[in-house]
Amino acid sequence: MTGQEEGRLHTAVLVGPEGERRRHRKARRQAATRIETTAREMRKAQAKARWQAEQAEKRATTYLPAAGEPGPAALRTPVRFRLPKHQDTSATLAGQYPFLAEGGLGSQGVFVGQDLYSGGSFVYDPWVLYQRGLITAPNVVLAGIVGSGKSSLAKSLYTRSLPFGRRVYVPGDPKGEHTAVAEAVGGRAIVLGHGLSNRLNPLDEGHRPSAVSDAEWAMQVASRRRDLIGALAETVLDRPLSPLEHTAIDLALRDAVRSAEVPILPMVVDRILAPNPADDEDGRLAEDGRLVGHALRRLVAGDLQGLFDGPSTVRFDPSLPMVSLDLSRVAENATLISVLMTCSSAWMESALSDPDGGQRWVIYDEAWRLMQYPALLRRMDAQWRLARHFGIANMLIFHKLTDLDNVGDQGSAMRALASSLLANAETRIIYRQEPDQLGATATALGLTGTEQKLLPGLGTGQGLWRIKDRSFVVQHQLHPAELAAFDTTGRMTQKGREFRNLDGSSGISNDRQES
């Protein structure tokens, strides 16, 4: 093909359909560019017109001279105007200048950590605050999700109180977390479980206060034994006892006490199932107590045997700095935990009623498990209401406050008792909560919107302290020795170390570090 023929072919392509479409696209682009340019010029012109109008308005506005109005309109005096100095408290001035940090609770008591708002030390002691009139109920509620640091805070509060002369009772430790702490401070942890040699006799007399006469002590022991046997029966039966069953228990207990210097539970069970003919006037006593007798028989010959079927091999010593009941060996049996807790509560009651017993912490860990049983919940409620009389400070430890909703049915007596525990605690410590729990927590505690927004973002060891109508955000601080003693992640960190050793690398570590 010649050069002339190639030129003619190229011209034919340009004037063909494809060339026509290219011209149309170019024309459209040029038209769009002209429209955008015109619109941009119009906007610039409008902005310039507005600026010129503002400048003209400013030039037309008349202002006062820098020295003020001349002549009498100046309202000046020959001397300098002076105002007297005004002094007031920060509580009053906070209304005018609200950016003041909370004054704190004073320096008397147990050091907890740092107030994150003021930067100062935070000190807490329920007995000191009660003496100063800042609170009227010394009980404490502590709530926080797993890993937030609430267990370390609880242990710090009661162990740091020991040098001030306080003692610690843990009537039920389902996870065994407080055993090492009790041994470290010179106390004792009573470990109960199947296969162990320890026995707990529910009919023990318990600690006798020094100021109680023989007659008064005999009446108190008899009453406590009746209440305890009834509570154990109610726990196993999962229902209240009838009047006939109360009578069967009372007569069997009285006969067992008469016939033995140290009565034990099997004696009572035998006399309920086979009553003394002298007490069975109408011959119906065995039938009246048959169900309660078989319920108590579970504790001495059934699936719950081995813990209550003989004299006690352990003793509750109220003079020790700390006593803990370790229930980790029976954690899988909810009924057995409740029975053991009921017995330990009866042990404590005699010690708590001693006017010479001093001031004591009573710690209820994993409270959601302990509050499911009416008999035990009633005992807890009584101790909370009598806290000031006994000189004790109860601490209830939850994961979340909605655990109270799992206690009984809505409107039931159990739900009312559980709610009263929260109402009788003027110190509420809330650690990190999940977002879906914020509404219920704020409603239960009456939190403000600002306080509610703080909860999801709290770090480990940081808590919102609501003490009556005052609020603090506190960072709990631990001594290295406390960190080692209070650690609840031992198994997790041990697994991390074993894995690292097997892997041979140091890039993966679950060891917890604290600065």
Residue pairs with C-beta under 8 A, 6 or more apart in sequence:
13 19
68 74
68 76
69 75
90 100
90 103
93 100
94 100
101 115
101 117
101 118
101 119
101 120
102 115
102 117
102 118
102 470
102 471
102 472
103 118
104 115
104 118
104 120
104 121
104 122
104 123
104 472
105 122
105 123
105 124
105 129
105 134
105 467
106 123
106 128
106 132
107 121
107 123
108 123
108 125
108 128
109 123
109 124
109 125
109 128
109 129
110 123
110 124
110 125
110 156
110 157
110 160
110 161
110 164
111 121
111 122
111 123
111 160
111 477
112 122
112 123
112 124
112 153
112 156
112 157
112 474
112 476
112 477
113 121
113 122
113 461
113 474
113 475
113 476
113 477
114 120
114 121
114 122
114 474
114 475
114 477
115 121
115 122
115 472
115 473
115 474
116 462
116 473
116 474
116 475
117 472
117 473
122 465
122 472
122 474
124 157
124 427
124 465
124 467
125 161
125 164
126 135
126 138
126 139
126 140
126 393
126 427
127 138
127 166
127 359
127 391
127 393
129 135
129 138
129 467
130 136
130 138
130 388
134 467
134 468
135 426
135 427
135 467
135 468
136 426
137 387
137 388
137 424
137 425
137 426
138 387
138 388
138 392
138 393
138 394
138 426
138 427
139 384
139 387
139 393
139 394
139 395
139 396
139 421
139 424
139 425
139 426
139 427
140 157
140 393
140 394
140 395
140 396
140 425
140 427
140 428
140 429
141 395
141 396
141 398
141 401
141 421
141 422
141 425
141 427
141 428
141 429
142 150
142 153
142 154
142 395
142 396
142 397
142 398
142 429
142 431
143 150
143 397
143 398
143 399
143 400
143 401
143 428
143 429
143 430
143 431
143 433
143 441
144 150
144 398
144 399
144 429
144 430
144 431
144 432
144 433
144 463
145 399
145 400
145 431
145 432
145 433
145 434
146 399
147 460
148 431
148 432
148 458
148 460
148 461
148 463
149 431
149 460
149 461
149 462
149 463
149 476
150 397
150 429
150 431
150 463
151 177
151 365
151 397
151 486
151 488
152 461
152 476
152 478
152 482
152 483
152 486
152 488
153 429
153 431
153 461
153 463
153 476
154 363
154 365
154 395
154 397
155 177
155 178
155 181
155 482
155 485
155 486
156 476
156 478
156 482
156 486
157 361
157 395
158 166
158 168
158 322
158 361
158 363
158 395
159 168
159 181
159 185
159 482
161 168
161 361
162 168
162 185
162 321
162 322
165 358
165 359
166 358
166 359
166 360
166 361
167 318
167 320
167 321
167 322
167 323
167 357
167 358
167 359
167 360
167 361
168 182
168 185
168 187
168 321
168 322
168 323
168 324
168 360
168 361
168 363
169 322
169 323
169 324
169 348
169 351
169 360
169 361
169 362
169 363
170 178
170 182
170 322
170 323
170 324
170 325
170 362
170 363
170 365
171 325
171 341
171 344
171 345
171 347
171 348
171 362
171 363
171 364
172 325
172 327
172 337
172 340
172 341
172 344
172 364
172 365
172 366
172 370
173 179
173 189
173 324
173 325
173 326
173 327
173 328
173 365
174 327
174 328
174 331
174 337
174 365
174 366
174 369
175 328
175 331
175 365
175 366
176 189
176 191
176 326
176 327
176 328
177 365
177 488
178 189
178 322
178 324
178 326
178 363
178 365
179 189
179 191
179 324
179 326
179 328
180 485
181 322
181 324
181 485
181 486
182 188
182 189
182 322
182 323
182 324
183 189
184 485
185 321
185 322
186 320
186 321
186 322
187 320
187 321
187 322
187 323
187 324
188 317
188 320
188 322
188 323
188 324
189 323
189 324
189 325
189 326
190 198
190 314
190 316
190 323
190 324
190 325
190 326
191 198
191 326
191 328
191 329
192 198
192 200
192 307
192 325
192 326
192 327
192 329
192 330
192 340
193 307
193 327
193 328
193 329
193 330
194 306
194 307
194 329
194 330
195 306
195 329
196 329
197 313
198 307
198 313
198 314
199 307
199 308
199 309
199 310
199 311
199 312
199 313
199 314
200 307
200 308
200 312
200 314
200 340
200 343
201 262
201 264
201 265
201 308
201 310
201 311
201 312
202 225
202 228
202 229
202 232
202 265
202 308
202 343
202 346
203 225
203 228
203 229
203 253
203 256
203 257
203 262
203 263
203 264
203 265
203 268
204 312
204 347
205 217
205 221
205 350
206 221
206 224
206 316
206 346
206 347
206 349
206 350
206 351
207 316
207 318
207 347
207 350
207 351
207 354
208 217
208 350
209 350
209 353
209 354
209 355
209 356
209 357
210 354
210 356
211 355
211 356
212 220
220 350
222 257
224 346
224 349
224 350
225 253
225 257
226 249
226 250
226 253
227 346
228 342
228 343
228 346
229 249
229 253
229 265
229 268
229 296
230 241
230 246
230 249
230 375
231 342
231 375
231 376
231 379
232 296
232 299
232 339
232 342
232 343
232 375
233 241
233 245
233 249
233 292
233 295
233 296
234 240
234 241
234 374
234 375
235 335
235 338
235 339
235 342
235 373
235 375
235 376
236 295
236 296
236 298
236 299
236 304
236 335
236 339
237 291
237 292
237 295
240 374
241 249
241 292
244 288
244 289
245 288
245 289
245 291
245 292
247 285
247 288
247 289
248 272
248 275
248 285
248 288
248 289
248 292
248 293
249 268
249 272
249 289
249 292
251 271
251 275
251 276
251 279
251 285
252 268
252 269
252 271
252 272
252 275
252 289
253 263
253 268
253 271
255 271
255 275
255 276
255 279
256 263
256 264
256 267
256 268
256 271
257 263
259 267
260 267
262 311
264 309
264 310
264 311
265 296
265 299
265 300
265 308
265 309
266 300
266 301
266 309
266 310
268 296
269 293
269 296
269 297
269 299
269 300
269 301
272 289
272 292
272 293
272 296
273 286
273 289
273 290
273 293
273 294
273 297
274 286
275 285
275 286
275 289
279 285
280 286
298 304
298 305
299 305
299 307
299 308
299 309
299 339
300 308
300 309
301 309
304 333
304 335
304 336
304 339
307 336
307 340
308 339
308 343
316 323
316 344
316 347
316 348
316 351
317 323
318 351
318 354
318 357
325 340
325 341
325 344
327 337
327 340
327 341
330 336
330 337
330 340
331 337
334 369
334 372
337 369
337 370
338 370
338 372
338 373
338 375
338 376
341 370
341 373
341 376
342 373
342 375
342 376
342 379
345 376
345 379
345 380
345 383
348 362
349 379
349 383
351 357
352 360
352 362
352 383
352 390
352 392
353 390
357 390
357 391
358 391
359 391
359 392
359 393
360 390
360 391
360 392
360 393
361 392
361 393
361 395
362 383
362 392
362 393
362 394
362 395
363 395
363 397
364 370
364 380
364 394
364 395
364 396
364 397
365 397
366 397
367 396
367 397
367 398
367 403
368 398
368 399
368 403
368 406
370 376
370 377
370 380
371 377
371 380
371 403
371 404
371 407
371 414
371 418
371 421
372 406
372 407
374 413
374 414
377 407
377 414
377 417
377 418
378 417
380 394
380 421
381 417
381 420
381 421
383 390
383 392
383 394
384 394
384 420
384 421
384 424
384 425
385 420
385 424
387 393
387 394
387 424
394 425
396 421
396 425
398 404
400 433
400 434
400 437
400 440
400 441
401 422
401 430
401 437
401 440
401 441
401 444
401 445
402 437
402 440
402 441
404 415
404 418
404 419
404 422
404 444
405 415
405 440
407 414
407 415
407 417
407 418
408 414
408 415
408 418
409 415
422 428
422 444
426 467
426 468
427 465
427 466
427 467
428 445
428 465
428 466
428 467
429 463
429 464
429 465
429 466
430 441
430 445
430 455
430 463
430 464
430 466
431 458
431 462
431 463
431 464
432 455
432 456
432 457
432 458
432 459
432 462
433 441
433 455
433 456
434 456
435 456
438 452
438 455
438 456
439 452
441 447
441 452
441 455
442 451
442 452
445 466
447 464
447 466
448 471
451 464
451 466
451 471
454 464
454 473
455 464
458 464
458 473
459 475
461 475
461 476
461 477
461 478
462 473
462 474
462 475
462 476
463 473
463 474
463 476
464 471
464 472
464 473
465 471
465 472
465 473
465 474
478 486
478 514
480 514
483 514
487 493
487 512
489 512
492 510
493 510
493 511
493 512
495 510
496 508
496 509
496 510
496 511
497 509
497 510
497 511
499 508
500 506
500 508
500 509
